[in-house]
Amino acid sequence: MADTFGSDFMTIVDEDGTEYELEVLSTLDYNGMTYLAVIPADDQEDAQAEVSILKSVEEDGEPLLCAIEDEQELETVYGLIMDQLYQDEDEE
């Protein structure tokens, strides 16, 4: 994770040095881990933007976002985050 802009946007850098700006839709602390639901920031106007779920881990003391490789973990976290997002929408 590189820079954070406010509470809703962040820029990440992949292993090739390519930067991506993401909008953070939601965060979830679950089983001692932090997960983020994100979409590309340039897809804000697209109602069908694909949501990605990333796990925040530390590597050599640095925060790192990575894909969730375990299918069961991904399904569980995805369900919890979607419930959280829909609950937030209902409260507005």
N, CA, C and O of each residue as an XYZ file, in Angstrom:
368
protein
N       0.862     -1.159      0.000
C       0.000      0.000      0.000
C       0.909      1.222      0.000
O       1.814      1.313      0.829
N       0.691      2.138     -0.889
C       1.567      3.295     -0.983
C       0.981      4.481     -0.243
O       1.286      4.681      0.933
N       0.158      5.264     -0.893
C      -0.384      6.480     -0.302
C      -1.879      6.343     -0.086
O      -2.562      5.618     -0.809
N      -2.376      7.048      0.915
C      -3.807      7.081      1.160
C      -4.283      8.507      0.968
O      -3.683      9.438      1.506
N      -5.356      8.695      0.205
C      -5.931     10.008     -0.043
C      -7.262     10.073      0.682
O      -8.237      9.467      0.240
N      -7.317     10.810      1.804
C      -8.556     10.867      2.563
C      -8.900      9.488      3.080
O      -8.016      8.662      3.308
N     -10.184      9.239      3.264
C     -10.571      7.937      3.788
C     -11.160      7.030      2.720
O     -11.447      5.867      3.002
N     -11.347      7.526      1.504
C     -12.043      6.737      0.495
C     -11.187      6.291     -0.685
O     -11.615      5.421     -1.444
N     -10.015      6.843     -0.863
C      -9.183      6.523     -2.019
C      -7.778      6.156     -1.582
O      -7.274      6.667     -0.582
N      -7.150      5.266     -2.338
C      -5.754      4.912     -2.075
C      -5.078      4.591     -3.396
O      -5.731      4.224     -4.373
N      -3.776      4.731     -3.410
C      -2.982      4.347     -4.563
C      -2.135      3.157     -4.151
O      -1.454      3.193     -3.126
N      -2.178      2.102     -4.955
C      -1.334      0.943     -4.700
C      -0.364      0.790     -5.861
O      -0.624      1.257     -6.970
N       0.756      0.130     -5.593
C       1.785     -0.098     -6.600
C       2.018     -1.599     -6.686
O       2.266     -2.252     -5.672
N       1.936     -2.154     -7.910
C       2.171     -3.592     -8.059
C       3.667     -3.882     -8.145
O       4.491     -2.968     -8.100
N       4.005     -5.165     -8.271
C       5.414     -5.561     -8.277
C       6.176     -5.030     -9.484
O       7.407     -5.019     -9.473
N       5.464     -4.584    -10.535
C       6.115     -4.004    -11.710
C       6.264     -2.493    -11.609
O       6.816     -1.859    -12.509
N       5.770     -1.908    -10.507
C       5.863     -0.469    -10.319
C       4.699      0.310    -10.906
O       4.717      1.541    -10.898
N       3.687     -0.380    -11.415
C       2.507      0.280    -11.973
C       1.593      0.727    -10.841
O       1.293     -0.051     -9.935
N       1.150      1.985    -10.893
C       0.278      2.533     -9.860
C      -1.187      2.416    -10.271
O      -1.541      2.592    -11.436
N      -2.028      2.114     -9.281
C      -3.471      2.023     -9.485
C      -4.159      2.807     -8.385
O      -3.837      2.643     -7.208
N      -5.107      3.660     -8.761
C      -5.891      4.373     -7.765
C      -7.187      3.606     -7.547
O      -7.887      3.264     -8.500
N      -7.499      3.341     -6.283
C      -8.676      2.563     -5.926
C      -9.581      3.353     -5.003
O      -9.116      4.147     -4.185
N     -10.880      3.127     -5.141
C     -11.838      3.657     -4.185
C     -12.134      2.542     -3.189
O     -12.484      1.427     -3.577
N     -11.991      2.851     -1.905
C     -12.280      1.879     -0.853
C     -13.759      1.991     -0.510
O     -14.213      3.019     -0.008
N     -14.505      0.927     -0.784
C     -15.940      0.914     -0.508
C     -16.230      0.540      0.932
O     -17.170      1.055      1.537
N     -15.418     -0.364      1.484
C     -15.664     -0.852      2.831
C     -14.414     -1.539      3.359
O     -13.599     -2.049      2.589
N     -14.270     -1.546      4.678
C     -13.228     -2.335      5.323
C     -13.897     -3.252      6.335
O     -14.959     -2.937      6.872
N     -13.269     -4.377      6.586
C     -13.820     -5.365      7.508
C     -12.683     -5.986      8.299
O     -11.700     -6.450      7.722
N     -12.814     -5.995      9.619
C     -11.893     -6.735     10.474
C     -12.568     -8.056     10.811
O     -13.656     -8.074     11.387
N     -11.919     -9.167     10.449
C     -12.513    -10.487     10.628
C     -11.410    -11.496     10.926
O     -10.430    -11.589     10.187
N     -11.570    -12.243     11.997
C     -10.588    -13.258     12.402
C      -9.166    -12.704     12.493
O      -8.208    -13.369     12.099
N      -9.036    -11.491     13.012
C      -7.723    -10.896     13.204
C      -7.081    -10.323     11.956
O      -5.931     -9.886     11.997
N      -7.805    -10.319     10.848
C      -7.280     -9.774      9.599
C      -8.149     -8.602      9.159
O      -9.304     -8.486      9.566
N      -7.581     -7.734      8.322
C      -8.333     -6.617      7.753
C      -8.501     -6.859      6.258
O      -7.551     -7.205      5.554
N      -9.728     -6.669      5.793
C     -10.074     -6.863      4.384
C     -10.644     -5.562      3.839
O     -11.298     -4.812      4.563
N     -10.395     -5.296      2.557
C     -10.908     -4.098      1.909
C     -11.680     -4.473      0.655
O     -11.241     -5.315     -0.130
N     -12.832     -3.843      0.472
C     -13.588     -3.955     -0.776
C     -13.255     -2.709     -1.579
O     -13.482     -1.591     -1.116
N     -12.716     -2.895     -2.783
C     -12.263     -1.767     -3.596
C     -12.755     -1.902     -5.031
O     -13.058     -2.996     -5.507
N     -12.825     -0.753     -5.706
C     -13.055     -0.702     -7.147
C     -12.050      0.287     -7.718
O     -11.584      1.171     -7.000
N     -11.706      0.156     -9.001
C     -10.824      1.155     -9.613
C     -11.470      2.534     -9.520
O     -12.661      2.678     -9.796
N     -10.703      3.540     -9.139
C     -11.238      4.892     -8.946
C     -11.802      5.463    -10.235
O     -12.733      6.267    -10.191
N     -11.264      5.070    -11.378
C     -11.756      5.615    -12.645
C     -13.075      4.986    -13.082
O     -13.642      5.401    -14.093
N     -13.586      3.983    -12.338
C     -14.865      3.349    -12.653
C     -15.999      3.876    -11.786
O     -17.046      3.235    -11.694
N     -15.817      5.030    -11.146
C     -16.816      5.566    -10.227
C     -18.178      5.729    -10.882
O     -19.201      5.501    -10.238
N     -18.209      6.113    -12.127
C     -19.470      6.368    -12.816
C     -20.113      5.077    -13.320
O     -21.283      5.074    -13.701
N     -19.364      3.996    -13.325
C     -19.847      2.721    -13.849
C     -20.588      1.956    -12.758
O     -19.979      1.493    -11.793
N     -21.904      1.826    -12.914
C     -22.721      1.142    -11.909
C     -22.383     -0.345    -11.831
O     -22.721     -1.001    -10.846
N     -21.727     -0.880    -12.844
C     -21.388     -2.300    -12.869
C     -19.908     -2.548    -12.568
O     -19.365     -3.577    -12.970
N     -19.255     -1.629    -11.874
C     -17.840     -1.790    -11.560
C     -17.630     -3.062    -10.747
O     -18.416     -3.368     -9.850
N     -16.577     -3.795    -11.060
C     -16.290     -5.052    -10.376
C     -15.599     -4.785     -9.042
O     -14.568     -4.114     -8.987
N     -16.172     -5.310     -7.983
C     -15.616     -5.147     -6.641
C     -14.537     -6.201     -6.427
O     -14.746     -7.382     -6.701
N     -13.388     -5.766     -5.936
C     -12.317     -6.689     -5.563
C     -12.194     -6.691     -4.050
O     -12.306     -5.645     -3.410
N     -11.963     -7.864     -3.481
C     -11.752     -7.990     -2.050
C     -10.275     -8.310     -1.845
O      -9.772     -9.306     -2.366
N      -9.585     -7.467     -1.088
C      -8.161     -7.646     -0.825
C      -7.930     -7.823      0.668
O      -8.668     -7.282      1.492
N      -6.901     -8.583      1.005
C      -6.526     -8.798      2.397
C      -5.288     -7.964      2.697
O      -4.348     -7.932      1.903
N      -5.289     -7.291      3.840
C      -4.145     -6.500      4.270
C      -3.265     -7.364      5.171
O      -3.719     -7.867      6.199
N      -2.014     -7.531      4.779
C      -1.045     -8.296      5.565
C       0.217     -7.457      5.718
O       0.404     -6.472      5.004
N       1.083     -7.850      6.651
C       2.370     -7.172      6.801
C       3.471     -8.083      6.306
O       3.510     -9.274      6.615
N       4.366     -7.495      5.530
C       5.535     -8.221      5.049
C       6.747     -7.343      5.300
O       6.825     -6.228      4.783
N       7.682     -7.827      6.078
C       8.868     -7.057      6.463
C       8.482     -5.729      7.101
O       9.145     -4.716      6.882
N       7.405     -5.733      7.894
C       6.960     -4.534      8.587
C       6.211     -3.543      7.722
O       5.828     -2.475      8.199
N       5.993     -3.874      6.461
C       5.289     -2.986      5.535
C       3.897     -3.539      5.249
O       3.739     -4.746      5.072
N       2.873     -2.662      5.201
C       1.538     -3.146      4.838
C       1.506     -3.564      3.364
O       2.106     -2.916      2.506
N       0.801     -4.647      3.096
C       0.730     -5.189      1.747
C      -0.692     -5.674      1.502
O      -1.267     -6.356      2.350
N      -1.264     -5.332      0.356
C      -2.586     -5.825     -0.022
C      -2.405     -7.003     -0.963
O      -1.618     -6.937     -1.908
N      -3.135     -8.082     -0.704
C      -3.004     -9.254     -1.566
C      -4.367     -9.882     -1.820
O      -5.321     -9.665     -1.074
N      -4.433    -10.657     -2.879
C      -5.656    -11.386     -3.212
C      -5.859    -12.498     -2.192
O      -4.902    -12.998     -1.602
N      -7.112    -12.874     -1.994
C      -7.441    -13.972     -1.089
C      -7.434    -15.251     -1.915
O      -8.231    -15.403     -2.841
N      -6.539    -16.164     -1.578
C      -6.390    -17.386     -2.369
C      -7.315    -18.506     -1.918
O      -7.681    -19.358     -2.728
N      -7.702    -18.527     -0.646
C      -8.574    -19.577     -0.127
C     -10.023    -19.276     -0.502
O     -10.568    -18.245     -0.107
N     -10.647    -20.173     -1.263
C     -12.003    -19.953     -1.778
C     -13.029    -19.765     -0.659
O     -13.895    -18.896     -0.758
N     -12.941    -20.569      0.400
C     -13.891    -20.463      1.513
C     -13.735    -19.125      2.239
O     -14.725    -18.481      2.588
N     -12.483    -18.712      2.464
C     -12.222    -17.418      3.107
C     -12.802    -16.291      2.261
O     -13.440    -15.381      2.791
N     -12.584    -16.347      0.946
C     -13.089    -15.317      0.042
C     -14.612    -15.256      0.078
O     -15.185    -14.170      0.166
N     -15.272    -16.408      0.011
C     -16.737    -16.429      0.038
C     -17.280    -15.858      1.340
O     -18.241    -15.089      1.330
N     -16.670    -16.229      2.460
C     -17.119    -15.738      3.766
C     -16.948    -14.228      3.867
O     -17.879    -13.516      4.243
N     -15.750    -13.740      3.530
C     -15.464    -12.305      3.628
C     -16.325    -11.521      2.643
O     -16.838    -10.456      2.985
N     -16.488    -12.033      1.428
C     -17.323    -11.363      0.432
C     -18.748    -11.195      0.964
O     -19.326    -10.113      0.864
N     -19.308    -12.256      1.525
C     -20.659    -12.184      2.080
C     -20.781    -11.163      3.194
O     -21.747    -10.401      3.238
N     -19.806    -11.140      4.098
C     -19.835    -10.184      5.208
C     -19.719     -8.742      4.713
O     -20.422     -7.856      5.197
N     -18.830     -8.515      3.749
C     -18.652     -7.160      3.220
C     -19.889     -6.716      2.448
O     -20.313     -5.567      2.581
N     -20.475     -7.595      1.648
C     -21.686     -7.226      0.905
C     -22.832     -6.911      1.868
O     -23.581     -5.959      1.644
N     -22.976     -7.701      2.936
C     -23.986     -7.402      3.959
C     -23.750     -6.022      4.553
O     -24.688     -5.249      4.750
N     -22.486     -5.720      4.837
C     -22.115     -4.428      5.416
C     -22.430     -3.294      4.444
O     -22.968     -2.265      4.855
N     -22.106     -3.464      3.169
C     -22.366     -2.422      2.173
C     -23.861     -2.175      2.009
O     -24.299     -1.025      1.956
N     -24.646     -3.248      1.927
C     -26.096     -3.083      1.773
C     -26.726     -2.489      3.021
O     -27.693     -1.733      2.922
N     -26.196     -2.819      4.194
C     -26.698     -2.235      5.436
C     -26.419     -0.732      5.448
O     -27.277      0.052      5.854
N     -25.221     -0.324      5.006
C     -24.879      1.097      4.934
C     -25.805      1.826      3.972
O     -26.217      2.951      4.254
N     -26.147      1.201      2.823
C     -27.061      1.815      1.855
C     -28.444      2.005      2.452
O     -29.073      3.041      2.237
N     -28.924      1.023      3.196
C     -30.255      1.097      3.804
C     -30.347      2.201      4.843
O     -31.421      2.763      5.056
N     -29.223      2.520      5.498
C     -29.216      3.551      6.532
C     -29.219      4.952      5.948
O     -29.536      5.911      6.653
N     -28.872      5.092      4.671
C     -28.791      6.431      4.056
C     -30.120      6.972      3.686
O     -30.210      8.082      3.162
